[in-house]
Amino acid sequence: MDSYAIHFFVIWEGKTISELFINEQIRDKEVRVIGEDGEQLGIMSSREALALAEEAGVDLVKIAPTAKPPVCRIVDYGKFRYEQTRKEKDAKKKQKTVEIKEIRLSPNIDTNDLNTKINAAKKFLSKGDRVKVTLRFRGREMAHMNTSKHILDDFAESLADIAVVEKAPKVEGRSMTMFLTEKK
């Protein structure tokens, strides 16, 4: 039984309520009440607040359960939940997810190939993404890891005007990696 998570949901007038308490579910002795138009109605018993809500033909919703005393609002619950989900969706839209783009190099890369990779990195950085530059070693190239570090240094130096090194070159197994981010 301990490996299963158990969730309780209360069905109230055909709606599923998971984190907000409404109407008779509010069991506190005293609550701070906010009216429909946002004005403070003061601290009163939950019964009085529920009577005010029923008089107005709307619901009493506990919006701040951890406050002392808990804060309840007289509002139409369906409209309140709809506005909350709209706000959450708008906040998600405005978030920018930063992706990590990888550019792979080899120790014996030619100058023109390196310039092509640098241009690709510029494009990624201009879009706001992080760039992971990986220098991969195969076979006998592993013996010359220390002498190939200059490739990553040159890469970072050529992008110094638009990028900054977030993580310095570090050896991980058969590769050497470095992270770059856009300069702010």
N, C-alpha and C positions, 0 to 999 in steps of 0.2 A: 504493500500500500504506500510506503514512503517514496517510491520512485515515480509515482503518478502525481501530477499537479491537479488539484481540484479547484474549479472556479464556480462561484455561486453567482447567479444572475436572478434578479427579481423582475417578474413580469408585472407591469403596472399599466392598466388601461391599454393593453396591446403593445406597449413599448418595452424594449429591453433596456434596463438601466444598470450600468456596471459600477460607475464611480460616484454618481451624484444621488443624494437623497432628496426625495420630494414629498410634499404633503405629510401624510401620517407616518412616514418613515423617519421623520425628524423627531428624535426622542429627548433632545436637550431641554433643560428646565427654562433657561433664558437664551435668547438669540438676539443678535443685532439685526434689525430689519431695514432693507433698502426698498423703496417703493418702485412702481413701474417706470416712472420718469427719472429715476436715479437719486431722488432725495432721501436723506436719512430720516427714518421714522423712529429711531431710537431703540433702546433695549427693552424687550418685553418677553412674556412667556411664549413658548412655541404655540400654545393653544390660541392665544390672542392673535399671533401672526397668521396662523392658519385661517382664523375667522376673517381677518382682513383680506386674505387672498381669495377665499371663497366668496366674499362679498363683491370683490372685483371680477369674479368669474374666471380667475387664472390660478396658477399653481404657486406654491411656496417651494423654492429650490435652495438647498444649502450649497453655497458657492465657495465658502472658505471654512471647511470643517476644523482646521487646526487652530484658527484664531480663538481668542478668549474674550468674550463669548463668541461662538460660531456665527458667521455672517450668512444670513438668508436673504433671498431676493424674491420679491413678488413679481412674477413674470410668466408669460405663456411658455410652458416647458418645451413644446414642439418647436416653437419659433427660436427659443434659446439654444436648443441643441443644433438646429439648422445653422444658425449664425456661428456657433462654435466650430462646426465642421468646415464651414466656408473660410473662417479665419485660419484654420489649420492647413487647408488646401492652399490658400494664398501664401502662407509662410513657406510651405514646401516648394512652391513655384519659384519663390525668390531665392531659395538656397542654390548655391553653385557647388556642384560636386567636382572635386579636383581629381582628375585621372592621372595615372602614372603611365607615361609612354616610355618604351624601352628602345634604345638605340644600341645595336651590337656592333662592336669593332673587333678587328683582329690585329695582332702585333705587327704584321707586315702589310698594313693598309697603305695604299698609295695616296698621294696628296689630293688628287682630284676626287677620289672616293671619300676621303675625309671631309672635303669641302661640301660634297653632296649631303653627307650625314649632318654636318654643321647646319646647313640650310634647313634640313628636316627638323632639327632641334629648335631652330629659330621659330619655325612655324608652330611647333607644339607649345613653346614658351609664350608666344604671342596670344595663343588661345587660352592661356592661364593654366595649362597642365604642368605637372612636374615631369622631369625627364630623368630616366635612369640610364646612365651610360655604362655599358658592360664591355669590358675588354676580355675576350675569351681566348684561352690558351689551349692548344692541342699538342699532344706528343712532346717533341723536343723543345717546343716553345716554353714549356714549363720551367726549363732551366734558366731562362732569361726573363723571368717575371719582373725583376727589379729594374732592368734596363728599358722595359717597355712602359714604365709609369709615365714617361714624358709625353706619350700619346694622349693620355687623359688630361695631363696638365695643359698641353697645347689646345685641346678641345675646349677646356674651361676658359683658357686665356682668350681664345677667339670669340667666345660668347660673353666676355666680361662686361661689355657695354649693356647687355639686356638681361644677363643672368648672374646669379650668385651661387656658389657651391654650398649646398645644404649639408651634404655629408661628403667628407674628403674620401679620396680613393682608398678602398679597403679590399684586401684579398679574401675571397670566399671560395675555397675549393679550387676549381680550375679557372676561376674568373676573378677579375678585379672590377669592382663597381663604384660608381660615384653618382650622387644625386644633385641635380640642378633645379633651381626654382627661379621664377621671374623676379627681377629687381623691382622694388616698390618705391 
